[in-house]
């Protein structure tokens, strides 16, 4: 039987495989996170017709003569180039901009994917469309330990943010040097139970002291009164005085020891927790009043209202009291050889002995791509290239079928030698 007959058959089989791979690429042209594949062919063993001969005694050497026995599949490689971005507007849709994979727990098995189409189930766990559990690190009181083991990402719906008593507050701006009327400001303090209390400040310029010498400069004195819920504070007046150098307009008192000196008033509260009122940003210049009550660090109790996901994978909870707190962080995995991963369907991959072990870490660091929220990575299938591959596969199949047809005609002629 002619060798060419079986060689043609091998060509038909491998070009059929090429057609199968190309068809699968085209079928998944709109599959989020899909990575296209390509076939690599190589020749099979060749039959030795004549071995090579070495030169000897005036006779030149001869090259080997071999007849190839067909083609075989050298491999099917996966293309991990970045796919295009599709904006979805869903806060749980995530795309990895760069290298890396989302780590997914599917039953007892660890999977990896580039498809970031996630949602929350009834238990508040971040899951894939097929129910796989997205892996990462959970936060405890706003702290996330990325050195610990990964686990399910879970949004603690209905969770409360404990109230925080006001411990620090601050002022800023300019107190006019020629002021004659009191300057007022309002703020809100919180007690340890999270109850709010109205604070009213009143600053009144007093007498100027000093002789004007270098050792005893002119000092403008301001007195401060504080009312908490309409009641004057019992803080000693000595702790509620401001002193400005009249020549420079800078604050010189109060000033506790230190480098730089601490410039703060002590506000006594009815709930027994003093508040340090930072006044170091105040100035006394001529001109307009720009005095402002800047900030305070207390808060009422808050319940979880919404969330955002940052580029480093941190899931940040937004609470009804206006505060934000990290709740969890999504992990991504890197591999030394991503091409060694095994496709398992659902745009999922499984690690193999040739992919290397997964290296889990936060997105955006150590070669891992950052996350883009409200977006998905689309398939990286190039339709123009795939249609070209269709033509190549079709023509290759057609050409190999011609080999079989020609071989058949030769065999027919051989049989017809005897009539």
Secondary structure, DSSP 8 states (H G I E B T S, - for coil): --HHHHHHHHHHHHHHHHHHHHHHHHHTTT-TT---EEEEEEE--EEEEE--B--BTTB--B--EEEE--EEEEEEEE------EEE---TTBEEEESS-EEEEEETTEEEEES--B-EE-TTSBEE-TT--EEEEEEEETTEE-TTS--EE-B--TT-EE--B---EEEEEEE--TT--S-EEEEEEEE-TT--EEEEEEEEEEEEEES-SSSSS--EEEEEEEEEETTEE----GGGSEEEEETTT--EEES-BSSSS-B-EEEE--TTS--EEEEEEEEE--SS----EEEEE--B--EEEEEEEE-TT-EEEEEETTS-EEEEEEEEEEE-TTGGG-EEEETTEEE--TTT---EEEETTSTT--EEEETEEE-----HHHHHHHHHHHHHHHHHHHHHHHHHHHHHHHHHTT--
